[in-house]
Amino acid sequence: MTRFGLALIRFVSRLPWPIGAAVSAAGIAVVLAGFLALPRQNLLLFCGIAAALLGSVSAVIAFVEPKPQARSSRTLTGPESLRELGLEDFQSVVSGAYGRLGYDIFDNPEGGGLRGVDIRLHKGGKLTLVQTKHWREDITPAMVKELCGAVAADQAAQGIMVTTAGISPEARASAQGGPIELLDGPAVWKLVGGGAG
């Protein structure tokens, strides 16, 4: 199967399983229409079969695949405790926080930081790219430049760099006035709800 086909199945499988089932049902209806009304329309039959297969496979994957559970911010004790998380748990906490803010969350379809992007957020028709930096070194201007490149390449509205560490003054200066938001440990702590109330 092609890389595009796998990415498409992965994307549809991240949607609620009833949507995959609906795509499958629509594909089956097209196939039936093709057999009954237009028996010589090969393209229509091919499209219907493809939609039915895509929807069926995606619905099954979406239904049976375990969904990652975001670690509750109540189990965290402060900004330092974010550093104690593993990378996947840290990304899960960040994803959960943006989900609570009304964003639709999509992990990177390549499964591991294409152009450094770990999470894709959609809200109001706009795409936001998130890089998570789970380490102790400060964010540098080169890292900000990398995220700017990803934002431009994906035609995203914004990029957000989330780190458990600090942000150098030079990195803050390079992000100023651009489409990049930088969140250090204390800001991430507020984002996940630990700094509220």
GICORGI-V193536 format. One record per helix or strand of 2 or more residues. SS is the DSSP state (hx for helix, st for strand). FROM is the first residue (numbers start at 1). LEN is the number of residues. If there is no record, write none. Layout:
[[SS | FROM | LEN] [SS | FROM | LEN]]
This chain:
[[hx | 3 | 11] [hx | 17 | 20] [hx | 42 | 23] [hx | 73 | 3] [hx | 79 | 6] [hx | 87 | 14] [st | 104 | 4] [st | 119 | 5] [st | 126 | 8] [hx | 141 | 13] [st | 158 | 6] [hx | 169 | 7] [st | 180 | 4] [hx | 185 | 7]]
